[in-house]
Amino acid sequence: MSDEEQVIDLLDRATASVPAALLEAPHAAIRRRVRRRRAAGWTAAAAAALLIIAGFAVARPGPAAQMPAAPGAAPAATSAQEAPGVPWLGARIDRTGTRLTVYAVPLLGKCVAERDPNRDDLVLDDDRVTVQLDGIYTGCADDTQVTSRTFTLPQALGDRFVVDGRSPRGQPFLFSDKDVPDFAAGGWSEQKAVWLNSGAAVLQLYLTRPGGPDLIFTPARWQPEPDGRVATPDHTLTLGDLQIDVYNRPGQQAAGWFSSHNSDVRFMLTVAGNPLEKDAFDALLRGMTWA
């Protein structure tokens, strides 16, 4: 199967119906990854929470929605030969609207290599920002590593579309730091992003701070099946303009919420390591800067 076919297969699988048996967290796979990360102190319970709380087992990033082509725009490229480089799955915009980070699509058993950032392409138009990433897929030992590139825009993104130069008619998954706590203000340092599992297109950001608690933050496109739903929370908190669903499960704690700008984007925040007391977790959330 070619790399291009694998990308198509990934997107097809991302929106396929998930059998009930698969809604349970893959504990064996999680334990294998935890052993690799034990030095960082992450636990199987924290990783499992991301899969079994609030529908993340079915709410995987899916294909980009189609957007109208600009007048006179060339037809979208249809093969890797016509559009060199690697596709990207999603993007993150910072609070200023000027720092744009894009994340290359993960492929099972492969990583992005032979990248020359000087060959990445950024095109700024009135209605969109088009990004194309250089590189090719090669076999690798750890396909959970993330390839990303951060661009500095001369002006804030505003309401412009962000599109992949390999498929300019669609807008990939985009999330904004304005919808999440200011982790740096709370003393947390963001570690290098990883994919949740081998071949799983779910991004994880690890956050550490002296004295803890350490956190795992996951942004994802929310595209459940027709019968998909958010799990019932233990209670909710209203923080700023956001309603935060709080989940307290044996050995697991998490908070989930939707983007205030895009109802297709849902976030999950979990405690890594030993869970806090219920009141302490609520206090932690309330003490964050939500603006």
Rosetta silent file (secondary structure, phi, psi, omega in degrees, C-alpha in Angstrom):
SEQUENCE: MSDEEQVIDLLDRATASVPAALLEAPHAAIRRRVRRRRAAGWTAAAAAALLIIAGFAVARPGPAAQMPAAPGAAPAATSAQEAPGVPWLGARIDRTGTRLTVYAVPLLGKCVAERDPNRDDLVLDDDRVTVQLDGIYTGCADDTQVTSRTFTLPQALGDRFVVDGRSPRGQPFLFSDKDVPDFAAGGWSEQKAVWLNSGAAVLQLYLTRPGGPDLIFTPARWQPEPDGRVATPDHTLTLGDLQIDVYNRPGQQAAGWFSSHNSDVRFMLTVAGNPLEKDAFDALLRGMTWA
SCORE:     score description
SCORE:     0.000 S_00000001
   1 L     0.000  129.260 -179.497    0.000    0.000    0.000 S_00000001
   2 L   -70.874  164.326  177.306    1.426    3.384   -1.001 S_00000001
   3 H   -59.691  -40.088 -179.215    1.824    6.252    1.461 S_00000001
   4 H   -63.490  -41.109  178.746   -1.003    8.085   -0.287 S_00000001
   5 H   -66.782  -34.533  178.071   -3.277    5.057    0.056 S_00000001
   6 H   -65.971  -37.882  177.598   -2.325    4.762    3.720 S_00000001
   7 H   -62.245  -46.107  179.033   -3.367    8.381    4.296 S_00000001
   8 H   -61.558  -42.275  179.557   -6.730    7.711    2.633 S_00000001
   9 H   -63.304  -39.613  177.952   -7.118    4.532    4.682 S_00000001
  10 H   -59.050  -46.609 -178.125   -6.316    6.447    7.875 S_00000001
  11 H   -68.612  -35.161  176.611   -9.019    9.005    7.183 S_00000001
  12 H   -64.071  -44.351 -178.535  -11.520    6.293    6.263 S_00000001
  13 H   -68.979  -26.679 -177.262  -10.823    4.438    9.494 S_00000001
  14 H   -66.650  -25.381 -178.255  -11.049    7.617   11.519 S_00000001
  15 L  -112.666    7.054  179.580  -14.749    7.973   10.756 S_00000001
  16 L   -73.758  155.053  175.848  -15.704    4.311   10.590 S_00000001
  17 L   -64.276  139.449 -178.419  -18.125    2.829   13.111 S_00000001
  18 L  -103.436  122.659  178.081  -16.270    1.385   16.077 S_00000001
  19 L   -58.686  150.933 -177.240  -17.439   -2.020   17.371 S_00000001
  20 H   -56.356  -35.520 -178.158  -18.505   -2.007   21.008 S_00000001
  21 H   -61.555  -27.571 -177.640  -15.585   -4.248   21.922 S_00000001
  22 H   -85.977   -5.440  178.788  -13.166   -1.570   20.814 S_00000001
  23 H   -74.121  -13.113  175.287  -14.679    1.095   23.033 S_00000001
  24 L   -78.762  146.112 -178.969  -12.702   -0.373   25.914 S_00000001
  25 L   -63.582  137.656  178.380   -9.274    1.129   26.455 S_00000001
  26 L   -76.611   80.582 -170.582   -6.436   -0.935   24.850 S_00000001
  27 H   -60.126  -39.028 -178.229   -4.728   -1.597   28.187 S_00000001
  28 H   -62.673  -44.900  179.274   -1.947   -3.805   26.795 S_00000001
  29 H   -64.673  -39.428 -179.944   -0.891   -1.184   24.246 S_00000001
  30 H   -63.119  -43.479 -179.038   -1.103    1.545   26.868 S_00000001
  31 H   -61.976  -38.323  178.401    1.088   -0.430   29.262 S_00000001
  32 H   -61.767  -41.738 -179.140    3.728   -0.915   26.554 S_00000001
  33 H   -70.961  -35.260  179.525    3.822    2.827   25.926 S_00000001
  34 H   -64.501  -39.519  178.119    3.871    3.611   29.622 S_00000001
  35 H   -59.594  -37.725  179.107    6.942    1.425   30.094 S_00000001
  36 H   -69.132  -26.800 -175.209    8.689    3.458   27.401 S_00000001
  37 H  -106.117   10.749 -172.927    7.681    6.683   29.156 S_00000001
  38 H   -56.627  -32.672  179.188    8.144    5.618   32.774 S_00000001
  39 H   -59.826  -28.615  179.783   11.010    8.056   33.179 S_00000001
  40 H   -87.314   -9.289  174.400    8.531   10.854   32.570 S_00000001
  41 L    85.383   14.894 -179.230    6.120    9.458   35.150 S_00000001
  42 L   -81.790  148.680 -174.692    3.062    8.939   32.944 S_00000001
  43 L  -117.348  158.388  178.552    0.612    6.196   33.981 S_00000001
  44 H   -63.563  -36.574 -178.579   -1.647    3.762   32.186 S_00000001
  45 H   -62.235  -41.448 -179.281   -4.688    5.129   33.993 S_00000001
  46 H   -65.521  -41.821  179.195   -4.106    8.634   32.682 S_00000001
  47 H   -67.741  -38.922 -179.014   -3.695    7.405   29.115 S_00000001
  48 H   -63.629  -34.309 -178.673   -6.722    5.139   29.390 S_00000001
  49 H   -59.072  -32.585 -178.968   -8.904    8.041   30.487 S_00000001
  50 H   -67.328  -24.859 -177.499   -8.369    9.679   27.133 S_00000001
  51 H   -91.166  -30.777 -169.802   -9.896    6.695   25.386 S_00000001
  52 H  -108.741   -6.110 -179.591  -12.875    5.864   27.566 S_00000001
  53 L  -106.034  137.712  172.262  -14.102    9.262   28.783 S_00000001
  54 L    60.420   28.399  169.495  -16.250   11.630   26.759 S_00000001
  55 L    78.958   13.833 -177.974  -16.310    9.551   23.600 S_00000001
  56 L   -67.652  -14.795  175.748  -12.674    9.830   22.556 S_00000001
  57 L   -68.602  -24.581 -179.811  -12.802    6.187   21.498 S_00000001
  58 L  -114.855  -13.595 -175.286  -15.087    7.235   18.631 S_00000001
  59 L   -95.416   61.934 -179.782  -14.269   10.910   18.246 S_00000001
  60 L   -88.941  152.764  179.564  -11.127   10.584   16.201 S_00000001
  61 L   -56.344  132.517 -176.695   -9.959   13.303   13.817 S_00000001
  62 L  -114.612 -174.570 -179.292  -11.737   12.845   10.501 S_00000001
  63 L   -62.675  149.955  179.591  -11.446   14.155    6.956 S_00000001
  64 L   -67.831  144.202  174.684  -11.530   17.885    6.479 S_00000001
  65 E   -70.125  148.104 -178.675  -14.817   19.471    5.535 S_00000001
  66 E   -79.255  141.313  176.182  -14.965   20.810    2.018 S_00000001
  67 L  -122.433  153.902 -178.754  -14.842   24.546    1.476 S_00000001
  68 L   -61.310  141.992  176.598  -15.663   26.457   -1.730 S_00000001
  69 L   -74.973  145.591  177.549  -12.779   26.924   -4.105 S_00000001
  70 L   -68.119  148.430  178.978  -11.634   30.486   -4.688 S_00000001
  71 L   -54.415  128.779  178.210  -12.603   31.944   -8.075 S_00000001
  72 L    79.958    4.579 -178.260  -10.066   30.870  -10.663 S_00000001
  73 L   -69.621  146.006  178.353   -8.366   28.440   -8.290 S_00000001
  74 L   -71.980  151.965  177.477   -6.564   25.510   -9.864 S_00000001
  75 L   -58.962  149.583  179.683   -8.058   22.029   -9.299 S_00000001
  76 L   -64.385  144.325  177.991   -6.818   20.252   -6.189 S_00000001
  77 L   -66.618  147.356 -174.898   -3.835   17.961   -6.696 S_00000001
  78 L  -117.319   -0.354  178.697   -4.758   14.300   -6.806 S_00000001
  79 L  -148.561  160.363  179.665   -1.477   12.477   -6.286 S_00000001
  80 L   -62.676  -28.887  179.630    1.732   12.710   -4.314 S_00000001
  81 L   -67.372  -38.870  179.540    3.588   13.256   -7.598 S_00000001
  82 L   -74.829  -30.528 -178.296    1.503   16.349   -8.348 S_00000001
  83 L  -128.732   88.795 -177.679    1.752   17.605   -4.760 S_00000001
  84 L   -66.000  164.441  179.776    5.105   16.657   -3.184 S_00000001
  85 L   101.764 -168.247 -178.136    5.592   16.610    0.550 S_00000001
  86 E  -119.309  146.013  178.044    3.489   15.154    3.354 S_00000001
  87 L   -73.877  157.421  175.188   -0.122   15.945    4.313 S_00000001
  88 E  -121.079  148.056 -170.092   -0.870   17.492    7.660 S_00000001
  89 E   -88.865  -40.826 -174.704   -3.688   16.546    9.991 S_00000001
  90 E  -158.063  173.304 -176.341   -4.348   19.608   12.100 S_00000001
  91 E  -142.977  156.319 -179.838   -3.144   23.014   13.207 S_00000001
  92 E  -128.817  133.640  177.860   -2.872   25.107   16.349 S_00000001
  93 E  -115.455  135.844 -176.384   -3.058   28.890   16.550 S_00000001
  94 L   -79.374 -178.833 -174.397   -1.670   30.747   19.570 S_00000001
  95 L   -66.151  -27.460  179.629   -3.403   33.454   21.609 S_00000001
  96 L   -80.523  -15.768 -177.317   -2.003   36.258   19.463 S_00000001
  97 L    80.481    7.906 -174.830   -3.287   34.632   16.281 S_00000001
  98 L  -114.413  -13.021  178.134    0.150   34.917   14.682 S_00000001
  99 E  -107.145  113.623 -175.819    1.904   31.621   15.568 S_00000001
 100 E  -113.179  120.525  178.627    0.539   28.736   13.511 S_00000001
 101 E  -112.366  129.045  178.252    1.712   25.167   14.183 S_00000001
 102 E  -115.625  147.093 -174.844    0.773   22.329   11.817 S_00000001
 103 E  -118.894  122.658 -178.589    1.088   18.596   12.548 S_00000001
 104 E   -66.472  147.656  179.096    1.889   16.054    9.816 S_00000001
 105 L   -60.888  132.733  175.623   -0.473   13.080    9.390 S_00000001
 106 L   -82.172  143.678  174.916    0.725    9.989   11.321 S_00000001
 107 E  -125.485  141.673 -177.810    1.071    6.706    9.450 S_00000001
 108 L   -60.296  122.098  176.491    1.302    3.261   11.037 S_00000001
 109 L    77.293    7.707 -177.539    4.939    2.157   11.232 S_00000001
 110 E  -133.763  157.394  176.169    6.274    5.274    9.506 S_00000001
 111 E  -133.197  162.416  177.708    7.705    8.680   10.346 S_00000001
 112 E   -83.369  129.648 -178.385    8.366   11.818    8.343 S_00000001
 113 E  -136.526  177.507  178.283   11.990   12.059    7.221 S_00000001
 114 L    50.737   43.479  179.895   14.234   13.910    4.771 S_00000001
 115 L   -89.154  136.927  171.312   12.534   17.162    5.697 S_00000001
 116 L  -121.856  101.109 -178.186   13.926   20.499    4.580 S_00000001
 117 H   -54.383  -25.619  178.841   12.000   23.269    6.405 S_00000001
 118 H   -67.390  -16.167  179.453   13.231   25.705    3.776 S_00000001
 119 H   -98.871   -0.861  170.766   11.041   23.855    1.279 S_00000001
 120 L   -64.203  149.654 -175.397    7.887   24.196    3.365 S_00000001
 121 E  -122.465  131.176  177.323    5.452   26.531    1.658 S_00000001
 122 E  -127.605  119.162 -179.250    3.284   29.228    3.266 S_00000001
 123 E  -119.925  125.777 -177.676    0.895   31.235    1.083 S_00000001
 124 E  -105.678  122.303  175.821   -1.136   34.099    2.567 S_00000001
 125 L  -124.493  171.671 -178.130   -4.401   35.160    0.922 S_00000001
 126 L   -64.717  -32.819 -174.882   -7.285   37.351    2.049 S_00000001
 127 L  -110.323   -4.690 -176.690   -9.547   34.379    2.812 S_00000001
 128 E  -159.093  160.761  170.962   -7.091   31.597    3.633 S_00000001
 129 E  -121.263  122.875 -177.242   -3.620   30.553    4.694 S_00000001
 130 E  -107.861  128.022 -178.397   -2.205   27.627    2.718 S_00000001
 131 E  -123.219  135.182  174.514    0.552   25.467    4.197 S_00000001
 132 E  -131.664  129.979 -176.818    2.472   22.665    2.520 S_00000001
 133 E  -100.845  137.583  175.507    5.054   20.550    4.355 S_00000001
 134 L   -81.919  158.975  175.794    8.164   19.043    2.802 S_00000001
 135 L   132.163  171.049  174.873    9.245   15.482    3.577 S_00000001
 136 E  -137.728  162.434  176.591    8.593   11.813    2.851 S_00000001
 137 E   -91.794  134.909  175.027    7.434    8.853    4.942 S_00000001
 138 E  -135.261  159.697  178.036    9.988    6.206    5.918 S_00000001
 139 E   -64.939  146.612  179.816    9.889    3.218    8.252 S_00000001
 140 L  -153.641  163.749 -177.118   10.786    3.938   11.880 S_00000001
 141 L   -78.947  -31.063 -177.044   10.823    2.294   15.309 S_00000001
 142 L  -127.062   96.356 -177.372    8.542    4.821   17.045 S_00000001
 143 L   -86.380   10.436  174.800    5.685    6.071   14.898 S_00000001
 144 L   -88.415   -7.069  178.843    4.148    8.006   17.810 S_00000001
 145 E   -71.055  144.126 -174.119    6.624   10.843   17.316 S_00000001
 146 L  -103.220  134.323  171.269    5.072   14.010   15.913 S_00000001
 147 L  -102.978  124.562 -178.191    6.399   16.070   13.011 S_00000001
 148 E  -141.205  165.987  176.868    5.319   19.697   13.217 S_00000001
 149 E  -146.168  132.710  178.102    6.271   23.134   11.949 S_00000001
 150 E  -106.812  129.029  178.046    5.497   26.523   13.479 S_00000001
 151 E  -112.259  146.589  173.123    5.076   29.556   11.238 S_00000001
 152 E  -103.598  118.774 -178.504    4.923   33.203   12.291 S_00000001
 153 L   -86.977  142.878  179.089    2.221   35.084   10.402 S_00000001
 154 L   -68.076  -24.635  177.452    2.687   38.796    9.624 S_00000001
 155 L  -136.659  155.298  179.948   -0.925   39.422   10.671 S_00000001
 156 L   -57.263  144.948 -177.488   -3.342   37.598   12.970 S_00000001
 157 L   -59.972  -39.220 -178.762   -5.126   34.671   11.330 S_00000001
 158 L    62.366 -136.179 -177.979   -8.570   36.060   12.121 S_00000001
 159 L   -99.698   19.849  178.772  -11.389   34.183   10.392 S_00000001
 160 L   -71.994  149.382  172.300   -9.297   32.936    7.468 S_00000001
 161 E   -70.716  152.613  170.186   -9.328   29.267    6.528 S_00000001
 162 E  -117.731  120.454 -173.049   -6.173   27.223    7.081 S_00000001
 163 E  -127.502  155.554  176.846   -5.702   24.672    4.294 S_00000001
 164 E   -86.583  127.949 -179.678   -3.233   21.990    3.268 S_00000001
 165 L   -60.372  -20.747  177.376   -1.493   22.777   -0.018 S_00000001
 166 L   -79.227  -18.523 -179.726   -1.898   19.119   -0.996 S_00000001
 167 E  -148.364   70.176 -170.248   -5.692   19.427   -0.685 S_00000001
 168 L   -68.271   -5.097 -179.627   -6.603   23.127   -0.825 S_00000001
 169 L   -89.645   -4.147 -179.847  -10.371   22.533   -1.003 S_00000001
 170 E  -122.331  154.204  176.382  -10.600   21.270    2.579 S_00000001
 171 E  -108.832  115.150  178.173   -9.837   22.781    5.981 S_00000001
 172 L   -65.856  172.974  178.238   -8.007   20.431    8.374 S_00000001
 173 E   -58.718  129.309 -178.288   -8.698   20.313   12.098 S_00000001
 174 E  -133.382  131.825  174.172   -7.804   23.651   13.747 S_00000001
 175 E  -130.987  155.195 -175.278   -7.783   24.587   17.430 S_00000001
 176 E  -115.429  140.443  176.055   -6.987   27.822   19.239 S_00000001
 177 H   -64.275  -16.563  178.320   -5.080   28.401   22.465 S_00000001
 178 H   -67.389  -17.433 -179.664   -7.819   30.889   23.376 S_00000001
 179 H   -95.370    3.720 -177.559  -10.048   27.885   24.152 S_00000001
 180 L  -128.657  160.920  179.107   -7.631   26.288   26.614 S_00000001
 181 L   -61.740  155.067  173.408   -6.077   27.376   29.912 S_00000001
 182 L   -81.482   88.677 -174.963   -2.889   29.427   29.868 S_00000001
 183 L   -61.914  -38.467 -179.828   -0.741   26.556   31.088 S_00000001
 184 H   -61.184  -38.073  179.372    2.445   28.628   31.165 S_00000001
 185 H   -64.086  -26.447  178.460    0.780   31.128   33.510 S_00000001
 186 H   -89.324    4.172  177.520    0.105   28.223   35.874 S_00000001
 187 L    92.435    4.059 -179.740    3.747   27.152   35.867 S_00000001
 188 L   -86.440  144.172  174.126    3.433   24.214   33.468 S_00000001
 189 E  -109.151  133.235 -178.377    6.001   23.531   30.767 S_00000001
 190 E   -86.052  128.182  177.676    4.825   21.879   27.562 S_00000001
 191 L   -91.429  173.555 -179.115    6.775   18.822   26.445 S_00000001
 192 L   -61.634  135.567 -179.529    7.105   17.533   22.905 S_00000001
 193 L   -68.806  151.227  174.656    3.779   16.361   21.486 S_00000001
 194 E  -136.988  164.088  171.968    3.200   12.670   20.700 S_00000001
 195 E   -86.244  146.103 -174.656    0.443   10.634   19.064 S_00000001
 196 L   -55.801  -42.031 -176.725   -1.784    8.723   21.475 S_00000001
 197 L  -152.314  166.982  178.611   -1.003    5.321   19.987 S_00000001
 198 L   -58.215  118.418  179.454    0.695    3.706   17.037 S_00000001
 199 L    77.688    2.624 -178.420   -1.228    4.872   13.971 S_00000001
 200 L   -94.427  122.681 -176.003   -3.767    6.791   16.087 S_00000001
 201 L   -86.213   55.663  177.584   -4.415   10.316   14.862 S_00000001
 202 L  -126.515  118.876 -174.220   -5.015   11.743   18.342 S_00000001
 203 E   -83.124  138.565  173.774   -2.541   14.351   19.565 S_00000001
 204 E  -122.414  133.906  174.392   -1.270   14.396   23.159 S_00000001
 205 E  -117.359  125.351 -177.592    0.524   17.314   24.807 S_00000001
 206 E   -98.652  135.532 -175.217    2.302   16.591   28.095 S_00000001
 207 E  -125.980  128.819  179.527    2.564   19.323   30.720 S_00000001
 208 E  -126.992  151.986  172.299    4.864   19.307   33.746 S_00000001
 209 L  -151.535  151.527  179.169    5.526   21.723   36.583 S_00000001
 210 L   -57.059  129.917 -179.610    7.597   21.599   39.775 S_00000001
 211 L    84.533   -9.955  176.583    5.544   20.001   42.517 S_00000001
 212 L    70.222 -171.274   -3.800    2.934   18.766   40.021 S_00000001
 213 L   -78.255  152.602  173.688    0.455   17.668   39.176 S_00000001
 214 E   -80.833  151.793 -173.672    1.516   16.749   35.674 S_00000001
 215 E  -129.946  156.899  171.566   -1.198   16.872   33.021 S_00000001
 216 E  -121.930  123.998 -178.025   -2.049   15.374   29.629 S_00000001
 217 E  -113.402  129.263 -178.868   -3.890   17.653   27.208 S_00000001
 218 E  -129.532  116.048  170.628   -5.644   16.274   24.129 S_00000001
 219 E   -96.597  142.936 -179.461   -7.369   18.348   21.417 S_00000001
 220 E  -153.260  151.335  171.353   -9.435   16.419   18.866 S_00000001
 221 E   -70.481  132.152 -179.032  -11.961   16.836   16.096 S_00000001
 222 L   -99.440   98.789  178.822  -15.383   15.829   17.443 S_00000001
 223 L  -135.154   70.014 -178.687  -17.089   13.781   14.732 S_00000001
 224 L   -72.755  165.525  171.817  -18.993   10.961   16.439 S_00000001
 225 L   -66.335  167.683 -177.983  -21.246    8.504   14.701 S_00000001
 226 L   -52.758  -32.349 -179.909  -24.983    9.406   14.703 S_00000001
 227 L   -95.941    8.254  179.037  -25.433    7.580   18.020 S_00000001
 228 L   -71.889  151.107 -179.603  -22.228    9.024   19.497 S_00000001
 229 L  -156.718  160.806  174.421  -22.508   11.165   22.597 S_00000001
 230 L   -78.877  134.740  178.147  -20.440   12.756   25.320 S_00000001
 231 L   -60.488  147.417 -179.641  -20.274   10.629   28.448 S_00000001
 232 L   -68.245  122.751 -179.137  -22.312   11.986   31.354 S_00000001
 233 L   -77.233  162.449  173.488  -19.987   13.992   33.619 S_00000001
 234 L   -68.747  -37.794  174.448  -20.014   13.813   37.400 S_00000001
 235 E  -165.632  173.949  179.657  -20.592   17.560   37.418 S_00000001
 236 E  -125.690  154.039  174.529  -19.830   20.686   35.395 S_00000001
 237 E  -124.018  141.471  173.254  -17.973   23.921   36.061 S_00000001
 238 E  -103.090  112.849 -177.368  -18.502   27.222   34.277 S_00000001
 239 E  -124.034  110.598 -174.134  -15.132   28.871   33.775 S_00000001
 240 L    64.917 -128.726  178.849  -15.177   32.030   31.710 S_00000001
 241 L   -93.974    6.852 -173.019  -17.290   31.351   28.631 S_00000001
 242 E  -109.819  143.857  171.329  -16.722   27.598   28.795 S_00000001
 243 E  -101.580  118.845 -175.044  -18.678   24.779   30.383 S_00000001
 244 E  -102.226  120.946  174.845  -16.230   22.188   31.695 S_00000001
 245 E   -84.227  126.766 -177.656  -17.405   18.581   32.129 S_00000001
 246 E  -110.686  130.027 -178.570  -15.640   16.976   35.089 S_00000001
 247 E  -119.235  124.188  173.954  -15.190   13.194   35.309 S_00000001
 248 E  -118.374  108.527  179.425  -14.085   11.416   38.479 S_00000001
 249 E  -120.022  159.511  178.541  -13.557    7.711   37.902 S_00000001
 250 L   -54.407  115.122  178.757  -11.642    5.193   40.028 S_00000001
 251 L    76.547    4.937 -176.282   -7.989    6.058   39.439 S_00000001
 252 E  -139.884  139.073  173.695   -8.863    8.560   36.698 S_00000001
 253 E  -136.948  140.217 -179.635   -9.720   12.243   36.575 S_00000001
 254 E  -155.833  156.359  172.699  -10.449   14.313   33.522 S_00000001
 255 E  -126.890  137.031  179.517  -12.074   17.506   32.323 S_00000001
 256 E  -131.665  144.702  178.931  -13.632   17.850   28.866 S_00000001
 257 E  -157.676  158.133  177.723  -15.027   20.829   26.986 S_00000001
 258 E   -94.208  152.103  173.740  -15.923   22.050   23.524 S_00000001
 259 L   -62.666  140.490  176.514  -14.266   24.944   21.726 S_00000001
 260 L   -78.484  -10.974 -178.561  -16.241   28.172   22.002 S_00000001
 261 L  -104.212  -20.771 -173.782  -15.295   28.920   18.382 S_00000001
 262 L  -149.998  109.937 -177.060  -15.856   25.515   16.765 S_00000001
 263 L   -69.331   -8.054  177.300  -18.337   22.908   18.000 S_00000001
 264 L   -87.452    0.791 -178.156  -16.398   20.231   16.085 S_00000001
 265 E  -115.424  126.552  177.256  -13.425   20.593   18.441 S_00000001
 266 E  -127.000  143.449 -178.370  -13.367   19.008   21.897 S_00000001
 267 E  -114.702  151.907  175.105  -10.579   19.094   24.465 S_00000001
 268 E  -135.488  134.788  177.804   -9.645   16.688   27.251 S_00000001
 269 E  -126.467  124.184 -179.294   -7.381   17.381   30.229 S_00000001
 270 E  -125.081  156.082  175.295   -6.331   14.549   32.545 S_00000001
 271 E   -86.963  128.322  176.396   -4.128   14.256   35.610 S_00000001
 272 E   -90.837  137.221 -178.731   -1.047   12.107   35.016 S_00000001
 273 L    90.885 -153.281 -176.940    0.008    9.954   37.932 S_00000001
 274 L   -66.665  132.019 -179.591   -1.913    9.692   41.170 S_00000001
 275 L   -67.459  156.958  177.232   -5.356   11.326   40.972 S_00000001
 276 L   -87.324  168.099  168.152   -6.239   14.292   43.157 S_00000001
 277 L   -65.007  153.774 -176.636   -9.085   14.522   45.618 S_00000001
 278 H   -55.789  -48.044 -179.193  -12.304   15.602   43.882 S_00000001
 279 H   -64.712  -34.664 -179.609  -12.324   19.037   45.497 S_00000001
 280 H   -68.292  -36.491  178.363   -8.631   19.476   44.731 S_00000001
 281 H   -67.009  -43.221  176.244   -9.189   18.729   41.047 S_00000001
 282 H   -60.411  -42.535 -179.962  -11.996   21.281   40.883 S_00000001
 283 H   -64.196  -36.702  177.615   -9.766   23.803   42.648 S_00000001
 284 H   -61.759  -45.868 -179.842   -6.992   23.086   40.150 S_00000001
 285 H   -64.650  -44.185 -179.472   -9.329   23.815   37.238 S_00000001
 286 H   -65.427  -29.659 -177.977  -10.725   26.967   38.850 S_00000001
 287 L   -79.583   -8.047  178.875   -7.221   28.208   39.577 S_00000001
 288 L   -78.118  157.727  177.606   -6.181   28.081   35.919 S_00000001
 289 L   -88.580  105.507 -177.978   -6.233   31.146   33.676 S_00000001
 290 L  -103.244   77.267 -179.920   -9.150   30.586   31.273 S_00000001
 291 L  -160.178    0.000    0.000   -8.884   33.554   28.939 S_00000001
